[in-house]
Amino acid sequence: MATILVINSGSSSLKYQLIRLTADSGERLAKGLIERIGESAANISHSGGDNNYQKSIAIADFSAAMREMEQAFAATGMPLAELNLTAVGHRVVQGGSRFTEPTVITPEVVQEITALSPLAPLHNPGHVAAITAALEIFKVPHIAVFDTAFHQTMPAAAYTYAIAADVAEEQQIRRYGFHGTSHQYVSRAAAEFLQRPLPDLRQIILHLGNGASACAVAGGVSINTSMGLTPLEGLVMGTRSGDVDPSIIFYLQRQAGMSAEAVDELLNKRSGVFGISGSADMRDVTERAAAGDAAAELALQIYAKRVRHYIGAYTIDLGGLDTLVFTAGVGENNAPARAAICAGLEPFGIVLDPELNALPNTGPRIISTAASRVQILVVPTNEELEIARLTQKALG
């Protein structure tokens, strides 16, 4: 049995879960979120067992945040010092080409994660700050689990961009992909649910949340994924555009006088379904679309069309398809979005059962008809559990 503290830090936030692993299962003992680190009034929300803990206080940095996390555990009757922590697992967004496996954190590893910050300027600096603070407090092994690691199995033809090779090599420009821990967890969970050997399955995993990505998984191995150098590429998302003509950037700079920063903000924060419909919440978009709102209808159509585009491409990459799996917030809970995505795919053996699709989220389940050649599944993701398992694996 292992007790793993899983830490997922942002630029000014700290999410965490305490997970107890046994040989065949994992139990969440506690979870929490500290927001607005570095501001005048940070918010702490923690739950452990049957106890909840809320607090608002100024938190200067991640070292202070870690101390507040310790206090939250103690206040709910679970002092971390008495729980015999096995290790701390840290989610790290960008591991570049260097990190292909969960990695024991050393000073050299921290330096390398820091050096990768230009590839993930909104994420890696926060990870480094949280890792540095946690290393000072928790005297147990610390493991870095990288979002990009699962996709390092992609062939060169899938991860290489058709730009000058010398520039790409010098600037580390390639497709890295993200949501790797989710895709890895869900692909395995789908195989276990179906009671089929993972090496035998050709799967497309659709991680559909505010951020969204598709992944082609052959025998448990990622062979292609929709996010690229950054999480902006690929599917239409809550506020991100996904795929666009790159010349749009230069056009906006020349014609509209927009700076690089302004275009970056446009494509990452004011585009996607939000840019089309005025809302980034797919629940709102599908409800408005059902009521006849033209902008919401268009947003849903574009969203679904882009996903279908990747389903078709990845089915070819895989040489056929056995399972299509929906996961994450939208994928698990939004039946109209799933129906819009699957509409018209019947000739390709993907046949959704409307009644099964309409059932509430109750865990892993099949939502395709018995006649469907491709099994359509909903499988809830659990990135924290996957990070805990990968942390334990890294410890040997």
Buried (B, 14 or more C-beta within 10 A) or exposed (E): EBBBBBBBBBBBBBBBBBBBBEEEEBEBBBBBBBBBBBEEEBBBBBBBEEEEBEBEEEBEBBBBBBEBBBBBBBBBEBEBEEBEBBBBBBBBBBBBEBBBBBBBBEEEBBEBBBEBBEBBEEBBBBBBBBBBBBBEEBEBBBBBBBBBBBBBBBEEEBBBEEEEEEEBEEEBBBBBBBBBBBBBBBBBBBBEBBEBEBEEBBBBBBBBBBBBBBBBBBBBBBBBBBBBBBBBBBBBBBBBBBBEEEEEBEEBBEEEEBEEEBBBBBBBBBBBBBBBBBBBBBBBBBBBBEEEBEBBBBBBBBBBEBBBBBBBBBBEBBEEBBBBBBBBBBBBBBBBBBBBBBEEBEEBBBBBBEEBBEEEEEEBBBBBBEEBEBBBBBBBBBBBBBBBBBBBEBBE
